[in-house]
Amino acid sequence: MLTDLILVSPARELRRAFAGWAVDQDPKVRTASSFEFAVPAPLFVTIPEALLIGSTVDGHPYVSPTEGTPPARLLNCGTCFEEDGEEVHPHPECTERLALVGVATDEGFRTPVDGMLEAVPGDVMPEVPADSYDPAPLDAPDDASEESAPLDDKTCPVCAREFSSARGRDTHQRQAHADTEES
């Protein structure tokens, strides 16, 4: 059994054509989700190039070998390159690498954004200032209001028979008193 599957999410306009190719295979290529196909690795190389253009393969955009890739742009640090249109600084000698939160100092190189710090799992929550609470307390529920509410009557209004539940009473009324209009 093949365990090496490549997840292919075809471009929206090519989904129907890709599905047609997938069911023509023997055995058929199965879907992994509503938009992804689980293609066995040996079968991936047989997919027509036109069906892969614009698709996502294992979470990465498909780049055609015939189209070529644009050269990676060297970033300002001089040691790292642009990846997927974003500046990424993975090189160990990079001077612009982001510091890890909570490692080197008490503040962990965190900088406030609009006067607020971003929460880090495990941090103690700061005290809430008293002026953030409403000075007027909420009204407590009145115990008398519960007593004045009518209890669920479980007695049949037609024949005065008592039941253990309202459901039993309603079933009795539908079956035994179907001819009466009071229900």
C-alpha positions, 0 to 999 in steps of 0.5 A: 500500500502506498503511504507517500501521498502528495496533496494537490489542490488544483486551481479553481478553474481546473478542478473539474478537469483535474477530477476527470484526470483523477477518475481516469487513473487505475486505481482512481485518485481519491480526494483528501478534502473538498478541494484536495486530491491525494495523489500517490507519489509515483503517479504525480509525475504523470499529471499533465502540466496544464492541470498543475499550473496555478495549483497548490502542491503539499501547501506550496504553489506549483512552479512549472519547470518550463516557466522557470523561477524568478531569481530570489531577491537578496535582502538588506541583511546580505545573508538571507533571501526572499521566500514566497514574497516575504522577507524571511531571515533564517540564516544564523549569521543574519543581523535582522533575525527576530528575537524569541519571545521570553528568552533573553530578557524579562520582557522578551524583546516584546514591544507594546503596540498601541500601549498594549502588550501581546499575551504570551501563554503562561504569563500572569494576567495583569490586574484590571483597574477598578475604573473599568468596572461599572459602579452600580452592581447588577440586581440580584434575582428576586426569589419571590418571582420564582414562586409566583411563576405558575408551575407546569400543570401536568393534569389533563384539562378534559378528564382531570387525570394527572401525569408525571410529565407534560409530554405524557399529558400532551400525548394522552390529549392527542390520543384520548381526546382527539375529538374535543377541541380543547387541547 
